[in-house]
């Protein structure tokens, strides 16, 4: 989640609501980002929110894909080549209108 720095209080509220995550500056677009990277926090705190309150946009598809990836990681599938490739494929489907540092081909190649 991102906000302009003059609205950082929104991100503080998100941290308090989910009881996890941190805020970091993103110099590429001069915004602040709330993020959480702990699998347990995502599975136990964040994803249940979006089950109870689904997004009313195409972003819900990204949430659903993230939930699938998290289940795969809980099952340790990311530790095997085929599972990691499957996760890489799912990752390339997320946020299709966003910019990427790596192409789908590069992501899959690095997973091999």
Buried (B, 14 or more C-beta within 10 A) or exposed (E): EBBEEEEBEEBEEBBEEBEBBEBEEEEEEEBBBBEBEEEEBBBEBBBEEBEEEEEEEEEEBBBBBBBEBBEBBEEEBBEEEEBBBBBBEBBBEBBEEEEEEEEEEEBBEEBE
